[in-house]
């Protein structure tokens, strides 16, 4: 596994597993009116998307700006992950 660090921010970048970049995942807890979120970044570039969820683990998620229930997201993603 190859690891390179961005000297300015000390972030792990450019990690690969079997030649495929490993995504970088960051978590932010809910504060005040801001929802909790996961930020998923590409392993070798600055492309990213955000996953927002409710403070009490509600049944709704916003992934990449699309709002739907967890059950709907399961119907979409589970077949892709098998």
Secondary structure in CASP SS format (residue, H / E / C, confidence):
PFRMAT SS
TARGET T0000
AUTHOR 0000-0000-0000
METHOD secondary structure of the structure
MODEL  1
X C 1.00
X C 1.00
X C 1.00
X E 1.00
X E 1.00
X C 1.00
X C 1.00
X C 1.00
X C 1.00
X C 1.00
X C 1.00
X E 1.00
X E 1.00
X C 1.00
X C 1.00
X E 1.00
X E 1.00
X C 1.00
X C 1.00
X E 1.00
X E 1.00
X C 1.00
X C 1.00
X E 1.00
X E 1.00
X E 1.00
X E 1.00
X E 1.00
X C 1.00
X C 1.00
X E 1.00
X C 1.00
X C 1.00
X E 1.00
X C 1.00
X E 1.00
X E 1.00
X E 1.00
X E 1.00
X E 1.00
X E 1.00
X C 1.00
X C 1.00
X C 1.00
X C 1.00
X C 1.00
X C 1.00
X E 1.00
X E 1.00
X E 1.00
X E 1.00
X E 1.00
X E 1.00
X C 1.00
X C 1.00
X C 1.00
X C 1.00
X C 1.00
X C 1.00
X E 1.00
X E 1.00
X E 1.00
X E 1.00
X C 1.00
X C 1.00
X E 1.00
X E 1.00
X E 1.00
X E 1.00
X H 1.00
X H 1.00
X H 1.00
X H 1.00
X H 1.00
X H 1.00
X H 1.00
X H 1.00
X H 1.00
X H 1.00
X H 1.00
X H 1.00
X C 1.00
END
